[in-house]
Amino acid sequence: MAASGASSGDAAMPAVPRVNGAMLAGHQGKLVTLVGKITSVSGSTLTLEASDSENVTVHLLSDSALASGERPTDFVEIIGMVAEDGSVREQLAAFLPTGGTPFDLATYNEVVCLAADKFAPLFRD
């Protein structure tokens, strides 16, 4: 996947692993992709129910769309850096289109676990 605005001669973006809440401790200081449901927002801090039902603290960018009261859905995908305390610092985020149907976090979590274990070679650079 090329970075936004990248020309065909630019290097591809590195793979960013998809994780659940329990996997964050093994990724401190690294970029990860985390999907979950927003449970609360207070100032520049968001609490996310990750796909494995663990609550994760996300520190939002100052101009984050996730901090606004108007959200098309509570389901989001966040790419961010994992801090030593297991929280995530947002780098990029997007609301997940659900078409009016809640996103199935349990099924997504099964895929995350398979990608980290049995099928890990398929998801590495």
C-alpha positions in Angstrom: 0.0 0.0 0.0 1.6 3.3 -1.0 1.4 6.3 1.2 -1.1 8.9 0.4 0.1 11.1 -2.4 3.0 8.8 -3.1 4.2 8.3 -6.7 4.9 4.9 -8.1 8.6 5.4 -7.6 8.2 5.9 -3.8 8.8 3.0 -1.4 5.7 1.2 -0.1 4.5 1.8 3.5 5.6 -1.0 5.9 3.0 -3.4 7.1 1.4 -2.2 10.4 0.3 -5.2 12.4 -3.3 -5.6 13.4 -3.6 -6.2 17.2 -6.1 -6.5 19.9 -5.9 -5.1 23.5 -4.0 -8.1 24.9 -1.3 -7.9 22.1 -0.4 -4.2 22.9 2.2 -5.1 25.5 4.3 -7.0 22.9 4.3 -3.9 20.6 5.6 -1.1 22.8 7.3 1.6 20.8 5.8 0.3 17.5 3.0 1.3 15.2 -0.1 -0.9 15.3 -3.5 -1.0 13.8 -6.3 -1.3 16.4 -10.0 -1.7 15.7 -12.7 -1.3 18.3 -15.7 0.5 19.6 -15.5 4.0 21.2 -16.9 3.7 24.7 -16.0 7.2 25.9 -14.2 10.4 25.0 -12.9 12.9 27.5 -10.9 15.8 26.1 -8.0 14.4 24.2 -8.4 10.8 25.6 -10.6 8.1 24.1 -11.5 4.8 25.6 -11.8 2.0 23.0 -13.3 -1.4 23.5 -10.8 -3.4 21.4 -11.8 -6.5 19.4 -11.0 -8.8 22.4 -13.2 -6.6 24.7 -10.2 -5.1 26.5 -10.4 -1.3 27.2 -7.6 0.6 25.6 -6.7 4.3 26.3 -6.1 6.2 23.1 -4.4 9.6 23.2 -5.9 11.6 20.3 -4.3 14.1 18.0 -5.3 17.7 18.7 -7.4 17.8 15.5 -8.7 14.3 15.7 -12.1 13.7 14.2 -12.6 11.0 16.9 -12.9 13.8 19.5 -15.9 15.4 17.9 -19.4 14.7 19.3 -20.7 13.9 15.8 -19.6 10.4 14.8 -21.2 8.4 11.9 -20.4 5.2 13.9 -18.7 4.2 17.2 -16.6 1.7 15.3 -13.1 2.9 14.4 -9.7 1.8 13.1 -6.7 3.6 14.7 -3.1 3.4 13.6 -0.9 4.6 16.4 2.2 4.1 18.5 2.0 1.9 21.6 3.3 3.6 24.7 5.0 1.8 27.6 1.8 1.9 29.6 -0.1 0.0 26.9 -2.0 3.1 25.7 -1.9 4.1 22.0 -1.0 7.5 20.6 -3.2 8.2 17.5 -1.3 8.8 14.2 -4.2 8.2 11.9 -7.8 7.1 12.4 -11.0 6.3 10.4 -14.6 5.5 11.2 -15.6 2.1 9.9 -18.5 2.1 7.5 -21.1 -0.3 9.0 -24.1 0.3 6.7 -26.3 0.5 9.9 -25.1 -2.9 11.1 -22.8 -3.1 14.1 -19.3 -4.2 13.3 -18.6 -7.7 14.4 -15.7 -7.3 16.7 -15.6 -11.0 17.8 -15.1 -12.2 14.2 -12.6 -9.5 13.6 -10.7 -10.6 16.7 -10.5 -14.2 15.4 -8.8 -12.8 12.2 -6.4 -10.7 14.3 -5.4 -13.8 16.3 -5.0 -16.0 13.2 -2.9 -13.2 11.6 -0.6 -13.0 14.6 -0.2 -16.8 15.0 -1.1 -19.5 12.5 -0.9 -17.3 9.4 1.7 -14.8 10.6 4.0 -15.3 7.6 1.2 -14.0 5.3 1.0 -10.7 7.2 4.7 -9.8 7.5 6.8 -7.6 5.2 
